Amino acid sequence: MLTGKQLLLEELPFPREEIQMHHEHGYLLYRKGINRERLSCKRCGTTDPSWLAELPCARCGKIEFYCRKCLMMGRVSECTPLVSWVGPEPELNRIAKPLHWGGQLSAGQAAASHRVMEAVENSSELLVWAVAGAGKTEVLFAGIAQALSTGKRVCVATPRTDVVLELAPRFKKVFPDIKIAALYGGSEGRHEYAQLTIATTHQLLRFYRAFDVMIVDEVDAFPYSIDETLQYAVQQSRKLESSVIYLTATPKKQWQKECRLGKRNYVTIPARYHRHPLPLPEFVWSGNWEKHLGKGKLSTPIKKWVESRLSSGKQALIFAPKITAMDKILTILRQLHPLIESVHAEDPDRKEKVMKFRNKEIPILLTTTILERGVTIPNIEVAVIGAEDRIFTESALVQIAGRAGRSAEYPTGDVTFFHYGKTEAMLSARSQIVMMNKEGIKKGLIDV
C-alpha cells in the first residue's frame, strides 16, 4: 500500500494501467526529487554539493543533478518524481485494549510512561532520558496502546538492524491483534500497510507524512547521531500534527543543556528497576599501554585486572579502541586462558561468540564499541583499555559502564577505565552517572 510512502515510479506496487487510473482520480502526489534552485534532495534532505552530481539523463535528454547520498534506494534526479498517495486511507482497527502485558512498571518507569501517554495525546515532543538498563521499551507500551486504540499509526525507529530484530517479536507478543511491520535493509513486506512499524532510521527515507506517533530509540547511537539525512527522514515521515518521542541514556550536550534550562520537554528514569545505583567507573592509569603492546606485553595494571577476574571466575567484557590493538591484546591474553575471544563488527562469527559468552563458555570477551549497547549479560565486569582514545565519547563510555549490574540477581559489577591520561569525555561520563544516581536517591528510586 502506498499510503504514507514516497516511492520512485518504478517502485510503485501497481501495474501501469492502475497507476494511470489513480493519477486520473487525483490520488497520486508527484514531488520533484531534486530541487535545483536550492540544490537539495527531497528524499534524503542532503544539501551537500559533494553528494549532488550531474549526469546526462536518458529519460529527458538534459544534463541534470542526481543524489548520490541515497542512491542505494534507487536514483533520484531532477526529472524523477517522488510519488505519494493522497487518496482515501485504509481504515485502521480501533481495538479498545490492544495491549496484552502482565508486567509491572517500577515507580520511575510508571512516571515516564505517564509522560509518554501525555505526549501521544497532545501530539507533542518528549525526550525520555533513561539510564542504561532502566527498561525503556516497557515504558512505551501504554502510550503505543493509547495511540493504536484511537486509530493512530505508530513507528518505532532505531539506528540499528539488530535492535529492530530484537524489538519486533517483543511488540508482536504484547500487541497480538495489531498488524506490525519490521523494516530493515533486505527485509520483506516493504509495501505492507501496518498500524505499528518497527524500522531502522534508514528505512524512513521511504516514508512521507505517514505516522501520528514517531518514537526514536537510541537517538544518541551511530549513525543517526551524526547523519543529518536520518534526522531529516524522521521529521519527513511524521504527519504535520504528530508526536515525537526520543529515547536515550546519553543525550548530546546541547540537549542536556536545553533540559537544564527548561527549553526541552523531558522526563528522566534515573534508576534501574532493581533499585540499585549504577556502577561508577574507576579510572586507572595504565601508562603507555600501546608501547607495551608493541613489545608484546600488557601494562601491569591491566594484566593484574584480567588475572584477578580469571582467578575469581568472574566473566568480563573488555573494550579496545582499535581492531589492531585488540588482536595484539588477544594474543597476550590467550597465554593466560586459551578460551578468551575477541569480536568486532566485521567478524562473521560475531553472533555465535556473543551467544557463547552468554552461555559462560567464554571467560573474557574482547570487543570494539560494537557491544557498547544492546547486549545484556547478567553477571559481568567491564574494562576499557585506552579510554583516552577519541572513539570513547561520553555517550560511548556511559553505555559501556551500563553493561554492568543490569540484572536484579547481580545488580553490581566493577567498571574500570584504563587510560594514559584522563579526557573530558571520561570525566563527563562519570559525572553523568553520579548525577543520575543522586537523582535516583532523591526521587526515592534507589535504596540506600
Secondary structure, 3 states (H helix, E strand, C coil): CCCCECECHHHCCCCHHHHHHHHHCCCEEEEECEECCCCEECCCCCCCHHHEEEEECCCCCCEEEEECCCHHHCCCECCCEEEEECCCCCCCCCCCCCCCCCCCCCHHHHHHHHHHHHHHHHCCEEEEEECCCCCHHHHHHHHHHHHHHCCCCEEEEECCHHHHHHHHHHHHHHCCCCCEEEECCCCCCCCCCCCEEEEEHHHHHHECCCEEEEEECCCCCCCCCCCHHHHHHHHHCEEEEEEEEEEECCCCHHHHHHHHCCCCCEEEECCCCCCCCCCCCEEEECCCHHHHHHCCCCCHHHHHHHHHHHHHCCEEEEECCCHHHHHHHHHHHCCCCCCCEEECCCCCCHHHHHHHHHCCCCCEEEECHHHCCCCCCCCEEEEEECCCCCCCCHHHHHHHHCCCCCCCCCCCCCEEEEECCCCHHHHHHHHHHHHHHHHHHHCCCCCC
